[in-house]
Amino acid sequence: MSDNSATQPASPGMAIDDEVIIGLEIHCQLDTRTKLFCGCSTDYRDDPPNTHVCPICLGLPGSLPRVNLKAVEFSLRVGKALNCGIAHEAEFARKNYFYPDLNKGFQITQYDKPIAVKGYLDIEGEDGEKRVRITRVHMEEDPGRLVHKGGADRPKYTLVDYNRAGIPLIEIVTEPDLRSPKEARRFLNKLRATLEYLGVFDSEKEGSLRVDANISIQPKGWFEREGKGKADRGRVEVKNISSYKGVEKALTFEITRQKNLIRRGQKLETATRHFVETRGVTTSSRSKEMEQDYRYFPEPDLRPLRVCDWAAEIMLPELPDARRARFMEQYCCSPIHARTLTGELKLAEFYEKVADIDTALAATWLADTLLGELNYRDMSIVVVPPEQFRELLELLKEGSVTDKTGVEVLRVLLDQLKETGSCEGPRACVDRLGLRVITATPTLAGEDPVVKAAKEAIAEQPQAVADYLAGRKEALNFLVGQVMKKTRGCAKPGDVNTVLANLLEEG
Ligand SMILES: [Zn+2]
């Protein structure tokens, strides 16, 4: 959405008085060691299909599920961290439907008695701090996984892997409080951070998060006036989005599609669509089952969970907002740096391992430089050894490298890490590449490398010299750039400035 003008439409082509309404349903795998109702290991990702299965998670007749109490505890932590009310009595229910990934013919989930309800999560919205309401948090089991052979569009045949069947999931449902794809992404980032701080979720694991997004475009104010379920125009549920970037992409695509339909005067039907990640589009899919089609009923093999007192005893760790406040207080981080550095648990922990060298230097180099370089290479902070980054910060702090060569060293080390999983030490790298800072001697002696480079630049750029002498001071910046290039970034910009100014003064 546009930030700069209140009169501009939210996105091009949209009527000024339309607004985007988004709600999310997020499924996260809880990071327990065993499955939700049996003792099978959840560490299935690198193993052959159907090797983490037993009669319970295969749903064989006569097998009885038993609740994994760790998964219950994790869910309670989530409920509390999302400021929810915890159920006096939560209950599992059977959701009946037939699909090959669902071996029992039903999924054990929670229906009218979820473990937690009515909470909220504060995020950085488009117009400042924003509260997103959480409708409910409930527990359920993950279904198995279908493997389509010969392409997803027209597979020759399909295999089923039940290793994933029975992995504990937590489903978090928001109210339709989000107003743009960007807000949706920020919500997900904040939620991910919260779950990681709680120690219940590992976002690095492939497929550990899946999102369904509800989206519609309504006349402005309609939603607030009429409330949920009475939308003027139909809403679309986009299923099966499995990455954080995918959510923003899918929603952006849907907004364009829906606003085109509105512009052509076509009716928007309530529908379910599928996000095709590889093509960045949503496509029409099966019509949505109605709730009554699932014939929910209480799971007869499991007793209700009386968890209220247990929840009261659970102590939560420091969460992202608290850590952000502490970073500003303890390390004098700027609000933007504090938000960035606490936006991921591993990043926050990394910062605290290197902050003692120089809190401000570490914050800048971590939040502004390292993160950018990691994103560019599609790498995660976990692969960077903190002691190597410490050494780079030390070099910068003692003035052995300039900012420019510091970045160069960092790039070399990250490329090595990406290639081989390890890297040389920053000091060794600086020496090998001859990137140690060159300090100019104040005498302007000819053998000084900075002075030599400056004299060359002056000789090569008569126009810039003439401009400078005619009073155009910005011409000096150009000459500084030339000298920096000649010294491969190893000269200190301050030194170069002084040397150049002195030489030009001397004529
Ligand atoms: Zn099992």
Residues whose N, C-alpha, C, O or C-beta is under 5 A from the ligand:
A	BS01	ZN	C38 G39 C40 H52 V53 C54 I56 C57
